[in-house]
Amino acid sequence: MKRQILVVDDEVGALTLIGIMLERGGFEVQKARDAQIALTMLGEYTPDLIILDVMMPGMDGIELCGVIRQREPLRKTPVLILSARGDAESIIRGIEAGANDYLPKPILHHDLVSKVRSMLGQTSSDM
């Protein structure tokens, strides 16, 4: 069974690109364009991993991470933050909100897939 990943990003281009990278990496991908859609989806299922963009209208990815961490079924779900903001302050805010890791954008296919696999405790031989 494929591992499920929820990607939350308000930019359709980024959402599509990240989705393609992960699908090629052997994952099943669900996509949400904002925090509200993501929270609705997370009320219906628990993915194996959640990828959040920081810069989104309304609730940003770091706030969303904080909300996710307060929901019982999601407390242990790995969260990866992707952001064009790679400054230390943003990274610290993300980790403090409960993110497991932080990757700066733009992201390379190999980096994203290997980061997701390592966060899920998978090796390429598990695929």
CORHUZI-V836811 format. One record per run of one state. SS is the DSSP state (~ for helix, > for strand, _ for the rest). FROM is the first residue (numbers start at 1). TO is the last residue. If there is no record, write none. Layout:
BEGIN
ss:SS from:FROM to:TO
ss:SS from:FROM to:TO
END
This chain:
BEGIN
ss:_ from:1 to:3
ss:> from:4 to:8
ss:_ from:9 to:11
ss:~ from:12 to:24
ss:_ from:25 to:27
ss:> from:28 to:32
ss:_ from:33 to:34
ss:~ from:35 to:44
ss:_ from:45 to:48
ss:> from:49 to:53
ss:_ from:54 to:60
ss:~ from:61 to:70
ss:_ from:71 to:71
ss:~ from:72 to:74
ss:_ from:75 to:77
ss:> from:78 to:83
ss:_ from:84 to:87
ss:~ from:88 to:96
ss:_ from:97 to:100
ss:> from:101 to:104
ss:_ from:105 to:108
ss:~ from:109 to:119
ss:_ from:120 to:123
ss:~ from:124 to:126
ss:_ from:127 to:127
END
